[in-house]
């Protein structure tokens, strides 16, 4: 809606995702619509990144956390498990992640 109206705001928050998630003083009270974690999951666990970011998301249905993990993706792809990436890396089914963290996986590259 804001983009259609010709306005939007961008918050660049410096720091690692876990520090920002635990002390998010610059976070808007309504949460973020988009959080890009790049490849932080290569250095932390995928589940840590998801657990840290989930509470920071807005309640909007378009809100997203984007993360990538080249190390985990290569392992999953070589084992033929690219489609089960979420469960393989977190140990939780997509249904459990949806219940615990309000996260739904909407896409992945193969």
N, C-alpha and C positions, 0 to 999 in steps of 0.2 A: 504494500500500500504506500509506503514512503517513497519507493522508487517511482511509482506512478505519479506521485505528487511532486517529484523533482527534488527530493531531499533524502539524505541518509546520513548516518554517522558511522565512523570507523574508529575502533579503539585498538591501538597497537599497545600491547602490554608486554614489556620486557621482563624476561625471567623464565625459568623453567616451569613447565605446566603444573608440576606438583606444588611448587612454592606459591604460584599464583592461585591455585585452587584452594590452598589452605589459608591464604591470607589475601583475599581478593578485594582489597580496599578500592581499587579503581573499577570494580565490576558494577555494571548498572543493576539497579534493584530488580528490573524485569528479566534479567539474564541476557545471554548472548544468543543471537540467531545462528551464528556460524563460528565455530572454533576450529582453526586449522592447526593441527599438531605436527604436521610434516612427518618426519620419520623418528620422532621422539621414542616411539615404541621399539626402535632398534636398540635403544640404550636402557629403556625401562621395560616393563612388561606391558602387553596390550591391555590386560585387565587393569593395571594401575592407571594407565592413561584414561581408559573409559570411566573408571570409578572417580577419578579426579575431575573429569570434565562434565559428566552427567548432571551434577547439581548446578552447574553454571549455565546450562542451556535454558533458554526461555521456554515457555509452555507452547509456543507456536508450533503448528504441525510441520512447518518447513524448517525448523531449527535442526542444525546438523553439527556433528563432530566429524572432522575429516582427519584420518590418520593413515599412515602407511608404514609398512615394515618390510623392507626388502629382504632382510634375513629370514623372517618368518614366511614370507611369500615364496621365496625360493625353496624352502623346505617343504611347504605345503604343495607347491606345484610339482616338485620332483617326486613326491610321494603320491601324486594324483589326488590331492585333497584341497585344491583351490576353492571348491565350493563350500567346504566345511571349515574355512579359515577361522571364523569366529569361535566355533566350539573348540577347535584344535588349539588355539592360542590362549583362550580364557579358561577352558575346562568346563564351560557352562553352555547349555543349549541356547539358541536365540530366544526361545520362549522364556527361559529363566532370566536372561539379560533384560528382556522387555519388562518382566515383572519387578526385578530388583532395582534396575537403573533407569527404567522408562526409555530404554534404547531399542530401536528396531533397525536392523541392517537393511539398507535400501539398495546396495549395489556393491559390486566388487569387480575388479579386472581379472581376467583369466589369462 
